[in-house]
Structure formats: structure tokens, C-alpha cells
Amino acid sequence: MNRVVHFEVHADDLDRAERFYTQVFGWTTQHWRDDYRLLVTGTDTPGIDGAIMQRQGPAPEPGQPLNCFSCSIDVEDIGATEKAVADAGGQQVLERMTIPGVGYVAYFTDTEGNVFGAYQSDESVA
């Protein structure tokens, strides 16, 4: 079976994007080239690592529909993530939703205008 093995966050300001992802999710970075930074998302649970790269075209327009492959990040506390995103300069673009028997999901933009989801597992929610 083919699996997603890497993701890339496109950024106008690599330093700003690095600060956002390390502050909100505790990820670490490794500077590989001036325009490409590897992201290590953890080693304790299944998942994939990615990178921050210099944006190659125009930034997404606010309020426009997505034309992308959006990733969701597994979090322990969706409420704490909502606060951490705001504190780090991101914005919540879709309010938290309950998925009965599954958990919670919300969508955000990072400091570069990229959309991502945060997901908290909780099978007890109705």
C-alpha cells in the first residue's frame, strides 16, 4: 500500500514558520539548506516528518477555497492547541467540531497562511 511519507510547509518567512511549528507542536528543525528546513515531529508514536520550504509562488488568498492536500496533526488537547496557535500568531479558520465516537477536529492557518487541521482522539464523545 502507498503511504504518505513526507510533508512540506510552504513559507514566505522560514524563520517565522519555524518558530510557529516549534512553539505550537514542540517539533524540532534541522537546517538542511538555506531554503529548506527538516521538521522532526516525534519518535514516540507512528507519524511522518516533513520540512519547511521557501514558497515558490503566491501565498494562498484568505477566504478562498483550498486547493491542497491538507494535513491534520494528532494533539492531546484540542483546547490547548487552539490557544497555542493563537499565541503563536496563527488563526482558527474552522471552529472545533465533534465527530461522534471519534473525537474533535478544528482547522487553522499558520503564520504563512497555510491551512492545517488538529485532531484530538476521544471515542467517548457523542
C-alpha positions as CSV (number, residue, x, y, z in Angstrom):
1,M,0.0,0.0,0.0
2,N,1.3,3.5,-0.8
3,R,1.6,5.8,2.3
4,V,2.3,9.5,2.8
5,V,5.9,9.6,4.0
6,H,6.8,13.3,4.0
7,F,5.0,16.7,4.0
8,E,6.2,20.3,3.2
9,V,5.0,23.6,4.6
10,H,5.5,26.4,2.1
11,A,6.6,29.7,3.8
12,D,7.4,33.2,2.9
13,D,9.4,33.6,6.1
14,L,11.2,30.4,7.1
15,D,12.2,31.7,10.5
16,R,8.7,32.8,11.3
17,A,7.2,29.4,10.2
18,E,9.9,27.5,12.2
19,R,9.0,29.5,15.3
20,F,5.3,28.7,14.8
21,Y,5.7,24.9,14.4
22,T,8.3,24.5,17.2
23,Q,6.2,26.7,19.6
24,V,2.8,25.2,18.9
25,F,3.7,21.5,18.5
26,G,7.2,21.2,20.0
27,W,8.7,19.9,16.8
28,T,12.4,20.3,16.1
29,T,14.1,21.5,13.0
30,Q,17.3,20.8,11.2
31,H,18.6,23.4,8.7
32,W,19.4,21.3,5.6
33,R,19.7,24.2,3.1
34,D,19.1,28.0,3.3
35,D,15.6,27.4,1.8
36,Y,14.7,24.0,3.3
37,R,14.4,23.0,6.9
38,L,13.6,19.5,8.0
39,L,10.9,19.0,10.6
40,V,11.1,16.2,13.1
41,T,7.6,15.6,14.5
42,G,8.4,12.9,17.1
43,T,9.5,9.4,17.6
44,D,7.2,8.0,20.2
45,T,4.1,7.3,18.0
46,P,3.5,6.5,14.3
47,G,3.7,9.5,12.1
48,I,5.7,11.3,9.4
49,D,8.3,14.0,9.4
50,G,8.3,16.9,7.0
51,A,10.0,20.2,6.1
52,I,9.5,23.9,5.8
53,M,10.5,25.2,2.4
54,Q,10.7,28.6,0.7
55,R,7.3,29.3,-1.0
56,Q,7.7,29.1,-4.8
57,G,4.6,31.1,-5.8
58,P,1.9,33.4,-4.4
59,A,0.6,32.8,-0.9
60,P,-3.0,31.5,-0.5
61,E,-5.7,34.1,-0.7
62,P,-7.7,34.4,2.6
63,G,-11.3,33.2,2.3
64,Q,-10.7,31.3,-0.9
65,P,-11.4,27.6,-1.2
66,L,-8.5,25.2,-0.6
67,N,-6.6,23.7,-3.5
68,C,-4.2,21.5,-1.5
69,F,-3.7,18.3,0.4
70,S,-4.4,19.3,3.9
71,C,-2.7,17.5,6.9
72,S,-4.2,17.1,10.4
73,I,-2.0,16.8,13.4
74,D,-2.8,14.5,16.3
75,V,-2.9,16.5,19.6
76,E,-3.6,15.6,23.2
77,D,-5.8,18.6,24.0
78,I,-7.6,20.5,21.2
79,G,-8.4,23.4,23.5
80,A,-4.7,23.9,24.4
81,T,-3.9,23.7,20.7
82,E,-6.4,26.4,19.8
83,K,-4.8,28.7,22.4
84,A,-1.2,27.8,21.3
85,V,-2.0,28.5,17.6
86,A,-3.4,31.9,18.5
87,D,-0.5,32.7,20.9
88,A,2.0,31.8,18.1
89,G,0.3,34.1,15.5
90,G,-1.9,31.6,13.7
91,Q,-5.7,31.8,13.3
92,Q,-8.5,29.3,13.8
93,V,-10.5,29.2,10.5
94,L,-13.0,26.4,11.2
95,E,-14.4,26.0,14.7
96,R,-13.9,22.8,16.7
97,M,-16.3,20.0,15.5
98,T,-17.2,16.9,17.4
99,I,-17.1,13.7,15.4
100,P,-19.2,11.2,17.4
101,G,-17.3,8.2,18.6
102,V,-14.0,9.6,17.1
103,G,-13.0,12.9,18.8
104,Y,-12.6,16.5,17.8
105,V,-11.2,18.4,14.8
106,A,-10.5,22.1,14.1
107,Y,-8.8,23.9,11.3
108,F,-6.3,26.7,11.4
109,T,-3.9,28.8,9.4
110,D,-0.2,29.1,10.3
111,T,1.7,32.4,10.1
112,E,2.3,31.7,6.4
113,G,-1.4,31.3,5.5
114,N,-1.3,27.5,5.2
115,V,-4.3,25.5,6.4
116,F,-3.9,22.5,8.7
117,G,-6.1,20.5,11.0
118,A,-5.7,19.5,14.6
119,Y,-7.3,16.3,15.8
120,Q,-7.9,15.0,19.3
121,S,-9.0,11.4,19.7
122,D,-11.8,10.7,22.1
123,E,-14.0,7.7,21.3
124,S,-16.4,8.6,24.2
125,V,-17.8,11.8,22.6
126,A,-21.4,11.5,21.3
